[in-house]
């Protein structure tokens, strides 16, 4: 199951360099995760200061 970035995202960019498969992209206004690339590793959630990276329900 892929992770998603919720509206709590503050667009700080902390998650993007942590993603081992480069699934995270800068969006407008928040970052996005490509669900086809996401491997559900949780690296983004571990570094997110606003707790915006969540497993897709």
VMD Tcl script that builds the backbone (N, CA, C; Angstrom):
set m [mol new atoms 171]
animate dup $m
set s [atomselect $m all]
$s set {name element resname resid chain x y z} {
  {N N UNK 1 A 0.844 -1.175 0.000}
  {CA C UNK 1 A 0.000 0.000 0.000}
  {C C UNK 1 A 0.897 1.249 0.000}
  {N N UNK 2 A 0.650 2.142 -0.887}
  {CA C UNK 2 A 1.462 3.354 -1.032}
  {C C UNK 2 A 1.151 4.356 0.075}
  {N N UNK 3 A 2.119 5.231 0.320}
  {CA C UNK 3 A 1.917 6.356 1.220}
  {C C UNK 3 A 1.334 7.521 0.431}
  {N N UNK 4 A 0.670 8.418 1.146}
  {CA C UNK 4 A 0.169 9.652 0.560}
  {C C UNK 4 A 0.663 10.812 1.414}
  {N N UNK 5 A 0.645 11.992 0.843}
  {CA C UNK 5 A 0.976 13.202 1.590}
  {C C UNK 5 A -0.311 13.996 1.757}
  {N N UNK 6 A -0.668 14.245 2.994}
  {CA C UNK 6 A -1.930 14.906 3.307}
  {C C UNK 6 A -1.802 16.423 3.315}
  {N N UNK 7 A -2.906 17.093 3.539}
  {CA C UNK 7 A -2.959 18.559 3.559}
  {C C UNK 7 A -2.118 19.167 4.679}
  {N N UNK 8 A -1.671 18.353 5.632}
  {CA C UNK 8 A -0.808 18.854 6.706}
  {C C UNK 8 A 0.598 19.199 6.218}
  {N N UNK 9 A 0.919 18.836 4.977}
  {CA C UNK 9 A 2.237 19.094 4.393}
  {C C UNK 9 A 2.542 20.590 4.423}
  {N N UNK 10 A 3.737 20.923 4.899}
  {CA C UNK 10 A 4.185 22.320 4.942}
  {C C UNK 10 A 5.210 22.594 3.839}
  {N N UNK 11 A 5.353 21.678 2.906}
  {CA C UNK 11 A 6.242 21.811 1.748}
  {C C UNK 11 A 7.680 22.135 2.142}
  {N N UNK 12 A 8.160 21.477 3.189}
  {CA C UNK 12 A 9.527 21.733 3.666}
  {C C UNK 12 A 10.572 20.998 2.833}
  {N N UNK 13 A 10.163 19.903 2.172}
  {CA C UNK 13 A 11.078 19.151 1.329}
  {C C UNK 13 A 11.884 18.085 2.041}
  {N N UNK 14 A 11.653 17.857 3.318}
  {CA C UNK 14 A 12.433 16.870 4.070}
  {C C UNK 14 A 12.242 15.450 3.532}
  {N N UNK 15 A 11.079 15.153 3.019}
  {CA C UNK 15 A 10.763 13.799 2.573}
  {C C UNK 15 A 11.429 13.414 1.256}
  {N N UNK 16 A 11.522 14.342 0.337}
  {CA C UNK 16 A 11.980 14.022 -1.021}
  {C C UNK 16 A 13.341 13.340 -1.072}
  {N N UNK 17 A 14.369 13.866 -0.411}
  {CA C UNK 17 A 15.674 13.187 -0.505}
  {C C UNK 17 A 15.728 11.847 0.229}
  {N N UNK 18 A 14.770 11.572 1.096}
  {CA C UNK 18 A 14.749 10.311 1.853}
  {C C UNK 18 A 14.138 9.161 1.074}
  {N N UNK 19 A 13.388 9.455 0.028}
  {CA C UNK 19 A 12.694 8.405 -0.721}
  {C C UNK 19 A 13.693 7.624 -1.575}
  {N N UNK 20 A 13.854 6.317 -1.314}
  {CA C UNK 20 A 14.846 5.522 -2.045}
  {C C UNK 20 A 14.464 5.237 -3.498}
  {N N UNK 21 A 13.199 5.441 -3.861}
  {CA C UNK 21 A 12.756 5.153 -5.227}
  {C C UNK 21 A 12.316 6.411 -5.975}
  {N N UNK 22 A 12.603 7.571 -5.416}
  {CA C UNK 22 A 12.285 8.858 -6.033}
  {C C UNK 22 A 10.815 8.977 -6.418}
  {N N UNK 23 A 9.926 8.561 -5.509}
  {CA C UNK 23 A 8.490 8.627 -5.759}
  {C C UNK 23 A 7.883 9.966 -5.356}
  {N N UNK 24 A 8.645 10.807 -4.676}
  {CA C UNK 24 A 8.112 12.069 -4.171}
  {C C UNK 24 A 8.522 13.213 -5.082}
  {N N UNK 25 A 7.540 14.064 -5.396}
  {CA C UNK 25 A 7.785 15.217 -6.258}
  {C C UNK 25 A 7.206 16.461 -5.609}
  {N N UNK 26 A 7.826 17.590 -5.920}
  {CA C UNK 26 A 7.315 18.862 -5.428}
  {C C UNK 26 A 6.048 19.184 -6.201}
  {N N UNK 27 A 4.977 19.448 -5.455}
  {CA C UNK 27 A 3.709 19.780 -6.084}
  {C C UNK 27 A 3.332 21.221 -5.811}
  {N N UNK 28 A 2.132 21.570 -6.146}
  {CA C UNK 28 A 1.637 22.924 -5.919}
  {C C UNK 28 A 0.306 22.819 -5.210}
  {N N UNK 29 A 0.221 23.063 -3.951}
  {CA C UNK 29 A 1.232 23.651 -3.083}
  {C C UNK 29 A 2.002 22.644 -2.227}
  {N N UNK 30 A 1.588 21.366 -2.222}
  {CA C UNK 30 A 2.256 20.392 -1.360}
  {C C UNK 30 A 2.945 19.315 -2.192}
  {N N UNK 31 A 3.834 18.566 -1.559}
  {CA C UNK 31 A 4.527 17.467 -2.225}
  {C C UNK 31 A 3.552 16.327 -2.508}
  {N N UNK 32 A 3.879 15.500 -3.482}
  {CA C UNK 32 A 3.029 14.369 -3.853}
  {C C UNK 32 A 3.873 13.102 -3.938}
  {N N UNK 33 A 3.219 11.965 -3.799}
  {CA C UNK 33 A 3.872 10.662 -3.919}
  {C C UNK 33 A 3.221 9.901 -5.062}
  {N N UNK 34 A 4.052 9.400 -5.970}
  {CA C UNK 34 A 3.567 8.588 -7.086}
  {C C UNK 34 A 3.290 7.184 -6.544}
  {N N UNK 35 A 2.022 6.781 -6.479}
  {CA C UNK 35 A 1.703 5.475 -5.886}
  {C C UNK 35 A 2.263 4.300 -6.679}
  {N N UNK 36 A 2.538 4.480 -7.956}
  {CA C UNK 36 A 3.110 3.406 -8.771}
  {C C UNK 36 A 4.574 3.147 -8.418}
  {N N UNK 37 A 5.259 4.151 -7.881}
  {CA C UNK 37 A 6.664 4.008 -7.503}
  {C C UNK 37 A 6.852 3.693 -6.022}
  {N N UNK 38 A 5.934 4.120 -5.172}
  {CA C UNK 38 A 6.068 3.984 -3.716}
  {C C UNK 38 A 6.161 2.511 -3.313}
  {N N UNK 39 A 7.156 2.203 -2.480}
  {CA C UNK 39 A 7.347 0.826 -2.007}
  {C C UNK 39 A 6.898 0.629 -0.565}
  {N N UNK 40 A 6.229 1.629 0.010}
  {CA C UNK 40 A 5.676 1.526 1.358}
  {C C UNK 40 A 6.766 1.358 2.417}
  {N N UNK 41 A 7.912 2.011 2.211}
  {CA C UNK 41 A 9.023 1.841 3.154}
  {C C UNK 41 A 8.878 2.721 4.401}
  {N N UNK 42 A 8.153 3.827 4.285}
  {CA C UNK 42 A 7.946 4.700 5.436}
  {C C UNK 42 A 9.047 5.698 5.704}
  {N N UNK 43 A 10.054 5.773 4.829}
  {CA C UNK 43 A 11.155 6.711 5.041}
  {C C UNK 43 A 10.655 8.149 5.100}
  {N N UNK 44 A 9.680 8.475 4.284}
  {CA C UNK 44 A 9.138 9.829 4.266}
  {C C UNK 44 A 8.450 10.158 5.596}
  {N N UNK 45 A 7.690 9.216 6.103}
  {CA C UNK 45 A 6.975 9.431 7.362}
  {C C UNK 45 A 7.934 9.612 8.528}
  {N N UNK 46 A 9.072 8.951 8.466}
  {CA C UNK 46 A 10.046 9.047 9.553}
  {C C UNK 46 A 10.678 10.424 9.674}
  {N N UNK 47 A 10.724 11.191 8.593}
  {CA C UNK 47 A 11.376 12.501 8.633}
  {C C UNK 47 A 10.398 13.668 8.553}
  {N N UNK 48 A 9.144 13.416 8.313}
  {CA C UNK 48 A 8.162 14.496 8.124}
  {C C UNK 48 A 7.884 15.227 9.442}
  {N N UNK 49 A 8.183 16.538 9.493}
  {CA C UNK 49 A 7.974 17.287 10.738}
  {C C UNK 49 A 6.504 17.593 11.020}
  {N N UNK 50 A 5.654 17.490 10.014}
  {CA C UNK 50 A 4.241 17.812 10.222}
  {C C UNK 50 A 3.341 16.585 10.201}
  {N N UNK 51 A 3.932 15.394 10.185}
  {CA C UNK 51 A 3.189 14.129 10.199}
  {C C UNK 51 A 2.209 14.042 9.025}
  {N N UNK 52 A 2.641 14.538 7.849}
  {CA C UNK 52 A 1.767 14.569 6.683}
  {C C UNK 52 A 1.864 13.311 5.820}
  {N N UNK 53 A 2.878 12.503 5.994}
  {CA C UNK 53 A 3.033 11.278 5.204}
  {C C UNK 53 A 2.353 10.135 5.936}
  {N N UNK 54 A 1.331 9.578 5.278}
  {CA C UNK 54 A 0.518 8.541 5.914}
  {C C UNK 54 A 0.315 7.378 4.954}
  {N N UNK 55 A 0.147 6.179 5.487}
  {CA C UNK 55 A -0.228 5.060 4.615}
  {C C UNK 55 A -1.612 5.319 4.026}
  {N N UNK 56 A -1.773 5.027 2.746}
  {CA C UNK 56 A -3.073 5.236 2.105}
  {C C UNK 56 A -4.069 4.255 2.698}
  {N N UNK 57 A -5.184 4.773 3.104}
  {CA C UNK 57 A -6.201 3.932 3.740}
  {C C UNK 57 A -7.064 3.213 2.744}
}
mol reanalyze $m
mol bondsrecalc $m
mol representation Tube
mol addrep $m
